[in-house]
Amino acid sequence: MNWNLSSEHYDVRFAHEEDIQNIYALLSTKGVVRHHPKSPMVVEAQAMDEARRMVMQFEAKEAAFWLVEEKATGKVIARISLQKFNWMSASGQLVLDIFPAEKTPEQVAEIIYAVLTLAYEDLSLHRIEWLLQKSDSRSIELASTFGFQHEGQLKSVIEFDGQWIDYQVYSLLN
């Protein structure tokens, strides 16, 4: 199976050694991680550790991570992943880290469509969840636009910086 994907405007591909700077540029940007329970990276060594985690989770069949590169410019604009695979229930969780300027409905739709096509057709997943914080109104709007159904809220599911985080649960069935 080919894990590298292509859409009209993007190459959605697995990261390689030369991508440490791309991962760092993305995950050190406050606007990218603002709605995730994590702080922006502050040193490039953190990106190296993150790249290793991405590889280990893929090898353990727990997750798959892609970098999204614009075909026209070669610029990496996002990282998208399917995480927390549950092979018994044929499900996984979608996570999108994207530069705020690139978070338009058209761009996000093209990226998500490529990954969901692989998830449903090649991995035979049945259900994709997208856990979003209420403060991430832009992603919530996009989830609804793409047909994700709001299923409810997970209260105080994770603690970050002394505060308990709630998640809004959205799902899309095959």
N, C-alpha and C positions, 0 to 999 in steps of 0.2 A: 504494500500500500504506500502511495506517495503522500507524505505528510505535508509537503509544501504545496500551497494553494495559490491560485492566481485568479484575479478578478479583472475587470476592465481597467481600473486605475491603480491596482495594488498587487504587489507580491506579498503574500501572507506566508511567511517562512519561519522555519526553526532558526534559532539563534546559533551563531558560531563564535569562535574565539575572538574574532575581530569586532564583535558586537558589544564588548564590555563598555565602550564609550557611549554607544547608543542606549544601552540599558541605563547607564548612569544619567545621561542627559534626560531621559524620560522620567525616571523615578526620583530624581533630585529636584524635580519641578513641583513646587507646592500645589499648583493648580491641578496636577495630575493625580496626586495622592490625597487631596483634600477630603474626599468622601470615602476614603478607605481608612480603617483603623491602623495607620502606620505613618511614621514621620518620613519626610523627604530624606533621601540619602545625602550624606555630607562628605563622603570620601569615595573615590572610585573603587577601593577594595570591597566596599559593600556590593557593588555591581558584580564583582567577580564571585562573591559568595552567593548572590542571587542566581547567577548563571549556573553555578554548581547545583543549587537546589532544584532549579528547573530541570536539569538533566537527570538528577536522581529521582525526582518524582515521575518523570516520563519513563525511565527504566523500570520503575516499580509499578507501572501501569496505574498510577494514581492521578496523573494530570498530563496535559499537553499544553505547551506554550508556543505562541507564534509572535514574531515581530512583524509589524505591518509597514512595508516600505513603498513609498510612492514610486511608481514606474517612471514618471517623467523626471523626477529630481534625485531619486535614490535616497531621499530623506526618510528615516524611520519616524513615524508619527504616532505609533501605538504599540501596545502589547495586548494581545487577547489570549485568553486561556480557557480551557475546560478543566475544572478541578474537581476533586472529591468524587471521582468516578465511583459509582456503585454499580457493579456489573450484575448483581442479583436483581436490582430494580431498574436496570438499564437507564441510569440517570447520571447527571453531572451538573456542575455549577459553572456558569459563565462569569468571567471577570474581564473587565475592559479597563485598561490604563491608557488614556489618550490625551494628547495635548489639548487644552481647552479650545484653541482656535480651530482644531480639526474636528470638533465634536458636533458636526452638523448632521441632520437626519440622513442626508444622501450618503455622506462618507461612512457613518456608523452602519447604515443599512447594508452597504456593499461589503463591509468587513464582516459583520455578523452573519450575513447570508452565506459567505464562503465557509465559515467555520461550522455553522449549523447544518449545511449540506453534508459536510464530512461527518458530523456527529450522527445525523439521522441515517444517511445512506451507507457509510463505510463502517461506522462503529456500532450501528444498530441500536443507538440510544432511543429511548422513548420520551424522556422528559428532561428538559433543561431548565434549571432554576437560575434566576438572576436576583441576588440579594442586594438591595439598595438601601442606603440611608435616606430618610425622609428629606434631609437637607439637599440631596442630589436631585433637585426637581428636573433638571435637564435630562438625566438618565431615566427618571421615572416617566417623563413624557415620551421619550424614545421607546421605552419598553412597551408602553401602551400602544404607541403607533405601530410597532412591529407585531402586535398581536399577543404579547405576553399578558397573561391574566393575573391580576392582583389577587393573591390568596390569603393575605393577612399579614400579621406582624409577629416577628420574634422579639420578645421583650428582653432587654438586658442580656443579650447573647454573648457579648464579649466586652472585656474591660480594656480601655485604652486611655492613658494619661489621667487616671483617676476617675474616669466617667464610664458608665455602662452604656453600651451602644445597642440601639434597637435596629432591626433590619425589617424592611418591607420585602415580602416574598413575592416574586413574580415568576411565573412558569409558562413554558411553551411546550405543548405536546406534539409529537410527530404526527 
